[in-house]
Amino acid sequence: MNIIDLIPFDHYITRDELVSATGLTDRAVRKAISALRKKSPETVIISSSDCKGYKRPSTYAEIEKCLNESKKKVREEYAKQRQLMILLQNKDQKGLGVIV
């Protein structure tokens, strides 16, 4: 059975449930989901910070919500990277000391 067949449209399935259903390790399940997401635009698997697990979207609203969460994560990660780049650019001017 292909892992995509285990990911439902109507509710979220957790990684633990996928591990139990497939016999794969947690890491293997994550890799399989990542590979499926990269495979083709038609293979859409979403996850949400509100719900634990994965599902295939059944509405465009679910896709939009997932996209907005992803954009927020990218912005937060960019801000973190920017802070680190500034620290590295100024490394010769002062020591690290205590960073707050």
FIGUBA-75032 format. One line per field, with one value per residue (C-alpha): residue number from 1; x, y, z. Coordinates in pm, whole numbers. Layout:
BEGIN
n [NUM;...]
xx [X;...]
yy [Y;...]
zz [Z;...]
END
This chain:
BEGIN
n [1;2;3;4;5;6;7;8;9;10;11;12;13;14;15;16;17;18;19;20;21;22;23;24;25;26;27;28;29;30;31;32;33;34;35;36;37;38;39;40;41;42;43;44;45;46;47;48;49;50;51;52;53;54;55;56;57;58;59;60;61;62;63;64;65;66;67;68;69;70;71;72;73;74;75;76;77;78;79;80;81;82;83;84;85;86;87;88;89;90;91;92;93;94;95;96;97;98;99;100]
xx [0;126;144;-65;-357;-344;-368;-737;-930;-1176;-953;-593;-383;-85;265;233;-74;113;408;171;-12;300;557;800;1004;898;1187;1090;730;852;1079;796;563;832;890;517;490;772;639;374;141;-155;-18;-104;-59;-125;-45;-165;-43;-403;-432;-180;-104;-152;-443;-520;-718;-1083;-1142;-953;-993;-778;-512;-522;-492;-194;-29;-77;79;370;423;422;686;901;878;971;1263;1382;1375;1583;1833;1856;1938;2212;2356;2371;2553;2806;2857;2936;3148;3470;3317;3216;3205;2887;2849;2495;2245;1892]
yy [0;345;598;846;601;630;1009;1102;1398;1429;1432;1451;1140;1166;1048;795;652;638;467;206;155;126;-26;246;454;810;942;721;848;1209;1137;964;1259;1502;1298;1288;1665;1715;1455;1662;1956;1716;1537;1791;1696;1963;1996;2262;2414;2383;2012;1739;1527;1530;1527;1590;1909;1888;2264;2561;2729;2454;2511;2887;2844;2611;2854;3145;2943;2854;3221;3316;3052;3179;3538;3427;3223;3514;3746;3495;3463;3839;3875;3612;3779;4114;3952;3798;4123;4300;4025;4226;4532;4375;4046;3848;3896;3822;3833;3921]
zz [0;-93;192;-9;14;393;400;410;272;561;870;982;1040;1272;1196;1476;1305;975;1145;1291;963;746;979;870;1109;1191;982;686;704;703;406;218;276;166;-150;-223;-181;-432;-675;-851;-796;-794;-487;-219;145;403;768;1008;1331;1458;1385;1435;1136;763;523;162;114;24;-15;-154;187;341;78;135;512;469;227;469;753;528;434;801;879;591;719;1072;943;728;1031;1227;941;906;1275;1244;934;1116;1408;1170;982;1310;1460;1443;1610;1939;2121;2157;2531;2636;2352;2454]
END
